[in-house]
């Protein structure tokens, strides 16, 4: 117990020491101005540390001095334009300010990350570390930069808002040259398209040079592409100016359709040149402000709602058409997979509906047997399924000419693991067309399995036994092994029913009484077109053995045990009626020697005598 207490005390002291010895943020560097930084500069110059470390510290302190000397710009609202040129230049200023805002946001995010990184490094350092001053200066530098970027961001936002307000209020007083704007727009669109095509061709050439490792030519092409993109951006700004003129004229004339049309043209052009998202957002906000002012809030809201819905749908469409993976250089998208899934479900449901329809229609037709109906339904079903898979492959964009490759792969798989499946499939087709086994047939297999054939599918056949048990037998077994079909051509079958009588019985009498009983029994399942007969088969050890040969027709042949039992009872009753005995097994006992003390009885003709020796 004492040891445990001492351990806890030692651990607390150790943890406290670590916390106390770790460095903290020097807030005096954050709040200090030029005077503080100049004193630190003098200290660094006198300090004897590593040269590289000293250079870094000096560079950081000079930057901090420059940031502290920076004079913040006072915000001045923009003046109302007096003509169309000034009006359009304000619109261009909004674009440039938006680009600056995007760059500042990017730098602000990076600077915020740097601040957190150096904060964590300072807290991990020891108070006596030689790197502590450098880390503190770096931390303060990024904090100051963050403050500076935040200030610039807010200033730009104020300027953009001021431009929007000025444009909104002054639009009604500005006169535009619409014909000139339309004329300039045509030539600019032509130049824009040519530059787009030229840049695309250069990019293709650059990719070719990159593959060929022709670095010098590649660098030259990249430089040309950058120049052309810069020119394309200038053309785009000119396009935006002319579109904005036409948009403004449409607002002045209260022409909703044209205004919304030119608004779309402006935003589409911003997207084409890959302006930052901030530019797109600020221009979109400006256009909405002007529309609300000059067209009315309700009309603008309705169009904005429609456009927003279309934008969401377009974004959703772009996501579901984005390639997830490729098959044989064919991109597979979520939309393709979704369509393929619905086609698959539709195909299987159609196949199932087809089978059910055939089963309903077939019984009404006298020309269709159960077997024919099953063949038609199964073949139709598998045809529909096969066509479904072909349509799915086509929807996915997989070239059907490449099925040879798939077939080769399948043949390879068949050689190693699918032999039985393919063999059963082919056997099923043979059974359907050969019709050696049909639906409703009563068959017997080599393992004494008997029953009715209730279904023949591509892989297996279903046999229902007399016990109402469904047995699934692979089609390959029905083709390769011996199968007894009791009802292949008709429902007539000969039964051989064995029985025996004792020695001393006249065979002709046995034959006569049994045949008389059969002819007079009145059983309707006897096929008298082929006369029944009784034959003597052998003289056995204990009896004279006979067989009743009788032809049975109808459903009774499907229950052989019951049928045999019925005629055995008829034979037994007939023999009993005519006092013809059915003997027990008999054996002769030959005694060669007997012990004198053994007594035994001799039974002969109901007389008994006892001999004792």
N, C-alpha and C positions, 0 to 999 in steps of 0.2 A: 504493500500500500504506500509506503514511504517512497519507494523507487518510482512509482507511478506519479506521485505528486511532484517529485523532483524533475521528472521528464517533462511534465506539462509546463513547469516554471521555466525550464531551459528553452523549451520550444517557443514560448511567448516572448522571452527575452531575445531570442535569435530573430524572430519575425519582426519585433520592434526595431532591432538594429538595422535590419535590411530596409525597412520602410524609412527610417530616419536618415540612412546613408544614401538613399536614392535621390536623384536630382529632381528639382521642381522648375516650373516655368518662371523665368525672370520677367515679372510684369513691368519692371522699370524700363525694360527695353521696348515694351509695347507702348507705354505712355510717354516715354521720353521723346524729345524733339531733336532739333539740330544740335543743341548744346550737348545733350547726352551722347549723340552719335559722334560728335567731334572729339569728345573726351575719350571715348572708346577707340577712336582712330589713333589718337596719340599713344594710347596704351598698347595697341597692337604693334605700332611701329617700333616701340621700345622693346617689346617682348621678343625673347629668343626661342623660337619654336621651329618646327620643320618648315622649310621654304615653301613647299606646296601648300601646306596648311595655312601659312601666313598670307600667301597670295589669295587664297580663297576667302579668308576673313576680310582682307582689304577690299576685295571685289564686292563682297556682301555689304560692308559698311558704306562704301561709296554709293551703292544702289539705294540703300536706305536713306542716305543723305539726299539723293536725287528725288526719291519719293516724297520725303518730308518737304522738299523745296517746291513740289508741284502745286501750282495754283489752280484751284478748282474753278471750272468755267461756270459762270452764272447763266442760268437759263433765261433766254429771251424768246418770247412767243414770236411766231412767224407773222409777217405782214400779209395782208390780203393782196392777191395778185391783181394787176390792172389790165392784163391782156392774156391771151391764150398761151403765149410762150411761157410767161411766168407761172401760169396755172399748171402746165404740163411739167415744168421743171420742178415744181413742188412734188408732183407725183414721182418723178425720178429720184428726188431727194429721199422720199419715203422708202423707195426700193434700196437705195444705198445705205440708209440708216438701218434698215432691217437686216441687211447683210452684216453690218457692223455688230448689231445686236446678237446675231447668231454666233459670230466669232467670239464675242465677249462671254456669251453663255457657255461656250465650249471651254474657254480659258478659265472661267469661274469654277466650273465643275472640276477641272484638273487641279486648280489651285486649292480647292477645298480638300481634295484627296491628299495633296502634298502636306497641307497643314496637319491633318490627322496622322500622317506617317511620321512627321518630325516630332509631333507631340509625344507619340508612343516611344520614339527613340530617346527623347530627353528623359522621360520617366524611367527608362530602363538603365540609363547611365548613372555612374557614381559621381558624387559631388567633386571628387578630386580628378575626374577624367580630363585629359588634355583636349578631348574632342568636344567638351561641353559647350564652350564658347561658340565654336563653329555651328553646332546644332542649334544653339539659342538664336544666333544671327539668321540662320536659314529659316527657322520657324517664324521669327518676326518678319523676315522678308516676305514670306508667303502670306502671312496674316495681313500685312500692309497691302500686298498685291490684291488679296481678296477684297479688302475694303475699297480699293481703287476700282476694281472691276464692278463691284456692286454699285458704286457711285455712277460710273459711266453707263451702266445698264439702266439705272433709273433716269438718268439724264436723257438717254436716247428714247426711252418710253415717253417722256414728257414731250420731246420734239415730235415724235410720231403722232402723238395725240393732238398736238398743236396743228400739225399739217392737216390731219383729218378734219379738225374743226374749221380751219381756214377754207379748205376745199369745199366743205359742206355749205358754208355760208356764202361763198363767193361764186359758186357755179351759176347761179341764176343771172349774174351780171356779165358773164364772159361770152364773147362771140367767137365761134370756131369756124375754121375753113373746112367744112365737111368734104367737098369735092377733092381738095388736095390730099386730105387724109385717106380717102378711098383710093386715089391714084397711087400715092406712096405705098399704101398697104399691098397693092398688087405686086409691085416690083420687089418689095421686101420679102413677101412670101416666096417669090421665085428664088431670090438669093438665099433665103433660109433653107429651102429644100435642097438646093445645089450644095450648100455647105454641109448639110446633114449627110448627103450621099457621099461627098468627098471624104468626110471624117470616117464614115463607116468603111469605105474602101481602104483608107489608110490603116485603120485598126486591123482589118483582115490581113493586109500586107505585113503589119508589125507582128502579128501572130506567126505568120509564115517565117519571117526572119528570126524570130525567137526560137522556133523549132530547129532552124538551120544553124543556130549559134552564130549568126552574123551580127555581133554586138554593135559594131560601129554604125552600120546601116540602120539597125534597130533603134539606136539612140537618136539618130537623125530623124527617123520617122516619128518617134515620140515627140521630139521638139516641134516638128511641123504640126502634129496633132494638137499640141498645146496652143500653138499660135492660131490655128483654125478655130479651136474652141473659144478662144478669146474673141475672135472676130464674130463668131456665131453668137456669143453673148451680147456683143454690141448691137448686132442686127436684131436680136431678141428684144433688147431694150427699146429700140426704135419701133419695133412692132407693137410693144406694149404701149408706147406713147400714142400711136395712131389708133389702136383699139380703145384706149382710154378716151381719146377725143370723140370717137364714134359713140362710145358708151355715155359720155357726158351729154352729147347732142340728143341721144335717145331719152335721157332723163329730162332734159329741158322740154322736149316735145311730148312727155308723158307716154312714150311708146314702150310698153312693158315688154313685149316679145323681143324687140330689138335690143333693149337694155339687157335682158337676161341672156340673149344670144352672145352679145359682146362680152358680158361678164364671164361666160363660159370660155370664150376664146382667150381672154386674158389669163384665166387660171390654168387653162390647158397649156398655154405657151410658157408659163412659169414652171410647170412640171416638166416640159420637154427639155428645157435647158438645165434642169437639175439645180434650180435655185434652192437655198436652204429652206427648211420647213417654216422658219420664222418669216421669211419673205412671203411665202404663200399665205400664211395665217394673217399677217398684217394687211396685205392687199385685199384678202377676202373680207376682213373686218371693215376696211375702208369702203369697199363696194356696197356692203350691206348698209352702212351708215348713210351713204348717198341715196340708195334705193328707198330706205325708210323715209328720208326727208322729202324726196320728190315723187315717189310712187305711192307711198302710204304703207303703213305697217302691216296691214292684213295681206295685201298682195305679196309683199316681200316674204311674209311668214309662210304663205302657202307654197310659193316657189321654192323657198329654202327647205321646207319640209320634204317636198318632192325630190329636190336635189340631194338632200341628206339621205333619204331612203335609197335613191339610186346609188349614191356613193357607198352606202353600207352594203347594198346588194353586190356592187362591183367588187368591193373588198372581199366579201364572202366568196364570190365567184373566183377571184384571184387565188384565194387560199385553197379552195377545193380543186383548182386546176394546177396547183403547184406540184411538180413531180416528186413523188415519194421515193421511188427507186426505178431502175431500168431493167428491162428484160430484152436481151438481144438488141441493145441500143435503142429500144423503144421506151420512152418515159411512161410510167404508170402513175396516174394521179388518183386522188381520193374520189373524184367525180366518176372516173372510169370504173373504179372498184365498186362504187355505189350502184351505178347502172348495171354492171355485170351481176351484182348480187340480186337486184330486182329481176333481171332477165332469168337468172338461175331459178329463183322462186317461181316465177311465172311459168317457166318451162316444165318444172316438176309438177306444178298444179295442173297445167294443161295435160300432161301425160296421165296424171291420175284421173282427171275428168274424162279423158278419152277411154281409159279402161272401164270406168264405171258406166259410161254411155254404151259401150259395146256389150257389157254384161246385161244391161237392161234391154237392149234392142234384140240381141241374139236369140233369146228364148221365144220371141214372137215369130222368128223365121224358121220354117220347117227344114230349110236346106243347110242350116248351120248346126253342127253337133257341138257338144261341150268342148271337145278337143280343138275343133276349128276355131271356135270362139276364143279359146285361150291363146292359140297361136296368133290370131289377128290382133288381140288386145296387147299381148306381150311384144310382138314385133313393132306395132304402132307406138307403144310406149317407149321402147328403146330408140326408135327412130327419132321421136320428138326430143328425147334426152340428148342424143347425138347432135341433132341440129341446134339445140340450145347451146351446147359447148362450142360449136363452130361459130355461132353468133357472138358468144362471149369473147372468143379469141379475136374476132373482127372488131368488136367494140373496144377492146383493150389496145388495138392497134398492132397486134402481133401478126406478122406476115404469115399467111397460111402456107406459103411455099416452103417455109422452114419446118413444116410438119415432118419432113423426111428426117430431120435431125432428131425430132422428138420420137419418131418411129424407131430410129436407130438406138436411142437411149432405152426405149421400151423393150426392144429386142434383147438388149444387154441385160435389162432387169429380168426378162422372161427366162434367160439362160441361167440365172442364179436363184430366183425365188418365186417367179410367177408361173412356173410350168403348170402347176395344178389348176390355178385360176383360169389360165387361157385354155387348158385342156377341157375343163368343165364348161367353159363358155362355148367352145366349138362343139362339144358333145350336146349341149342344150339345143344349138341350132340344128344339128343332125336329127335329134329326136323330134323337133318340131316339124321338120320337113319330111323325114322318113316315115313318121307316124307308126313306127313299130310299137311304141308305147303311147297311149292316148289318155286324155282325161277320162276317168270313169273305168278304165281297165282294172281288172283284178289280177295282180301279179304276185309272183313268189320269187324271192331271191335265194342265193345259195346258202345263206345263213338261216333258212327256214322262216324268213320274214315275209309275211303275206299281208296284203291290204289293197285298198283302192288307190289309184293315182288321182290325187285331187288338184294338183297344180304342177305345171312344168315351167320353170324359169330358166334364165340363161345360165345360172350357176348350179342349181340343184333342183331336184324333183321332190315333191311332198307326197308321202304315202301315209294314208290313214288306215290303221289296223282295225280289226274287229273290236278291239278294246277302246276304240276312239282315241288312240294315241297317234299324234302326227310325228312321223319319222322323216327327217331331212336326209336324202340320199344324194351324194354328189353325182352329177350327170355322167362323169367319167366311169363310175362303177356300173352304170346301166349299159354303157357301150362296151366296156371291156369284159365284163363278167357275164356268166350265164343267167338269163332271166326267163322265168316261166310266165308266159302271158296266158292266163286262163280264158280270157275273153277277147282275144285279138280280132277274130273274125265273127264269132257268134257267142251266145251264152248257153252253150250246150257242152256238158263235160261228163265223161264216164267215171263212175266211182267203182272201186274194187273193194268189196267189204268181205274180209275173211271170217270164217267160223269153222268149227270142227264137231264131229259126232263120234260116238264110241265105235270100236270095232264090233263087227257083227251086224251093223246097220246096212240095209240095202242102199247103195248110192243112188240108184234110179228113183227110189222112193223120196230120198232127201231132195233131189232135184225137182221132182214133180210137186211136192208140197210147198216148197219155197216159191217156185214160179207161179203156182196157183194163188198163193197168198199175195204175191206182188201184183198179179193181174186183178185181184179182187179188193185190194187195199183202198182204192179210191184216192190215192195221193195224186195231186194235180201237177207235181213237179217232175213226174216220170215222163220221159220222151219216148213214147211207144213206137215212133217211126223207126227207131233202132231197138229191136227187141232185147229185153233183158235175158240173161242167161246165168246158169249156175254150173261151174266147172269144178271138177275134182283136181286139186293141185298136188297133193302128196299123201302118202301114208306115213304119218308121223309116229313118234315113239308111243304116244298115248291116244292118238285120235286119227280119224280120217279127216283131212283138211279140205275145205271147199272155199270158193270165192263166188260171191254174188256180183256179177257184172251188170250194172244198171246205169242208164243214161239219164242225167238230171239236167233240167233246164230252168232258166229264170234266176231269181235272186238267191235261191237256196245253195247255189254253187259257191257263193261268197262266204257261206258259213259251213265249211266242210265238216267240222267236228259235230255240229248239231245235226247235220244231215246224216252222217255215218251213224250217230247215236240213234236216230229215229229208225233207221233200217235194221240196226242190230237188235233193237227191241222187238221189231216185227219178226225177225228170224227166230229170236229166243221164244217168243210167244207161240209161234207156229210149231217149232220143234217140241215144245212142252205139250201143246195141244195134241200132237200125234205120238206122244210117248217116245220120242226119239231123244236118247240121253246125250248130254254133253259131258264127256268123261273128265274125271280128275286125272292129273298126271299119274301114271302107273310105272312101278319099278319091280323087277324080279330079284328076289333075294336067294342066293345059293349058299347053304350052310354046309361046310365041309367037316367040322368037328364041333362037339358041344361038351361042356363040362358035365360030369355025372350028377353034380349037385343041382344043376339048373333045371327048373321045371318050365314047361311052356305049353300053350294051348294050340290045338289045331282046329281051325274053323273051316268047315266044308259043308256046303248045302244045309246051312242052319243047324248042323249038328256039331257039338263041341265035345272034344275028348281031351283029357289031361294026361300027359305022359311025364313020368318022373323017372329019371335014371340016376 
